[in-house]
Amino acid sequence: MCKAGPVSRSIEQPLNARSRRTRQAILAATRALLEERGLDALTMAAVAERVGVSRRGLYLHFASRGELVAALFDYVAGVEGLERSLEHVWAAPDSPAALTEWAHHLARYHPNVLAVDRAVQQVRTHDPDARRHYERANAAQLANCRRLTRWLAREGRLAEPWTEESGAALLWSLVSSEVIGGLLEEQGWSREELGERLALLYRRTLVAGDG
């Protein structure tokens, strides 16, 4: 009996590790399919075939296509370094500098997740899992925007007639696949131009005495 505990744990740990590897492989394959062939090609059968698992095996990890797409956003955020990118914003010495870093964060990070974000938006109207994820992501983005405008107001740098709420709403409206994708893909801006021009727009609009 004294050996039962260690033997059980040694069996359980590889199974858990194997399950995590399979989940990561599924998410990586989903991202590749989405970016290569678009949303219409992203079916559970196509993902299972790409990974080399049965459809039943895939459903053991993700109960629906919407759940898979929603999980993909968090996966991509980890792979692309969302938290590391945001650290530059919150480590800024003052609120105007943080606003500039926010613009560069958008230019640095969001182009990498455009395909995934668009996919979530397309399925959210009829898939409750995707809709819940979309609402959670929106809430997180708005919270970051409010944090920035509160910082500006606290330092006396928020320009009139903006309030913390209206300023946050403006910033939030520009965290958009349509805006960022349109400027990069349709207008031909580089990421550097996007960051610099958004920073200029933000500061001249929201920062008192900066225009």
Secondary structure, 3 states (H helix, E strand, C coil): CCCHHHHHHHHHHHHHHHHHHHHHHHHHHHHHHHHHHCHHHCCHHHHHHHHCCCHHHHHHHCCCHHHHHHHHHHHHHHHHCHHHHHHHHHCCCCHHHHHHHHHHHHHHHHHHHHHHHHHHHHHCCCCHHHHHHHHHHHHHHHHHHHHHHHHHHHCCCECCCCCHHHHHHHHHHCCCHHHHHHHHHHCCCCHHHHHHHHHHHHHHHHECCCC
